Amino acid sequence: MKDDRQTICDRCRQSVDISDVKYVTKNDKLNLLCSRCRAVFDKTPEKSLTIITRKEPPRDNIFFCTKCRYKFKFTPKSYVKTKCPSCGRTEYAIKYNTISTETLLKTIDIE
């Protein structure tokens, strides 16, 4: 048994069989399109999607507190001394990439 119901296409505004239409999303809006309008819609170029990747933070901004052994990031925006956010000391914060095992063993108090 064939369905004789009719509906109107949102693009061409013609009356078409309900079995001939489908919902298509465009600009976050649902449109009811017939098969002829869908063929035109499929040929139109879609906006190209740009993939945003996160940049690796520069290793120059990573510091290590030799007092409390806390590793943290610090981006100096002014002439403020680098201080550890955990213990608040400024004299023990050194750049993370400049730490050697000998330096670390000399500066840490082994209890």
Secondary structure, 3 states (H helix, E strand, C coil): CCCCCEEECCCCCCEEEHHHCEEEEECCEEEEECHHHHHHHHHCCCCCCCCCCCCCCCHHHEEEECCCCEEEECCCCCCCCCCCCCCCCCCCEEEHHHCCHHHHHHHCCCC
